[in-house]
């Protein structure tokens, strides 16, 4: 297929996440970066864009200019990638959607439930695709576990335990720190730091693998390092529709942990366990047999999971491939959509705007629960 042109907002020189997105998008060669607005500083943005090989007339001073100009071009971008801080997601995504340009955005999708609902409404009205980069759902092992749960190997799920500890904010940081101090600023990060940043990954990972819908939450958000306004540690009890229970813990003050996202699912007929720092493997324990270690590239996964496995076993696949596995189905679906072909649900194998909305609802309800003294709050 012909490469689909895309543009990027944010992710300028030295920005970790922008580089990850660009490299992931190059893995399958399905799309090509043709336009950008990489920084609020127009000079820096254009200089960096030229380093990336983008034509000077497609390097813009701001995202509004970019959205309008690209929409008018016959060779304009077909989707925009938003990799900016949280407070700008809504305005940027809305600007491109209103111009008829499809969007991929980092999570959390927006600050408020109303903003996410608005983006979902625009997508529906304009028949536009929208992807949210919940990275860890891109791993083949995660997709295989999803298939196993859907096929009933665990039976009715009884309990879910998920955690995401890090230690990169365990010490105080000042406003001049190079390690994303904006995450601790409510004016930029929003109503939550730890829960919104990494706890949202837990919510989406559990929803993706299990299909469970949250009925209500009881949360405690802690600011454990002196002087912080936003949370750096969060504990959430969950009740799902159908009676299953869950317990989530996310933390950025857990010394000794880098990026230790872990998921455990226990059903009536067995259990599953997966850890992000060893993403090629997971454990399945049937109720009537010993614990089994499954390996990507070695054990035959179901076709819907195997299609995302790129190299043989023993050659680890990681973050770039997981991101690429979000983008691959998005771009392939977009190609069919642009050609007027009908899309089937199985092809839309990426977190969409509705999942982004569910994540924002989860964050807001947990914050509400914590502010009211850690009471149970219904997910409406």
Buried (B, 14 or more C-beta within 10 A) or exposed (E): EEEBBBBBBBBBBEBEBBBBBBEBBBBBEBBBBBBBBBBBEBEEBBBBBEEEEBEEEBBBBBBBEBBBBBBEEEEBBBBBBBBBBBBBBBBBBBBBBBBEBBBBBBBBBBBBBEBBBBBBEBBEEEEBBBBBBBBBBBBBBBBBBBBBBBEEBBEEBBBBBBBBBBBBBBEEBEEEEEEBBEBBBEEBBBBBBBBBBBBBBBBBBBBBBBEBEBBBBBBBBBBBBEEBEBBBBBBBBBBBEEEBBBBBBBBBBBEEBEBBBBBBBBBEEBBBBBBBEEBBBBBBBEEEEEEEEBEBBBBEBBEBBBBBBBEEEEEEBEBBBBBBBBBBBBBBBBBBBBEEEEEEEEBBBBBBBBBBBBBBBBBBBBBBBBEEEBEBBEBE
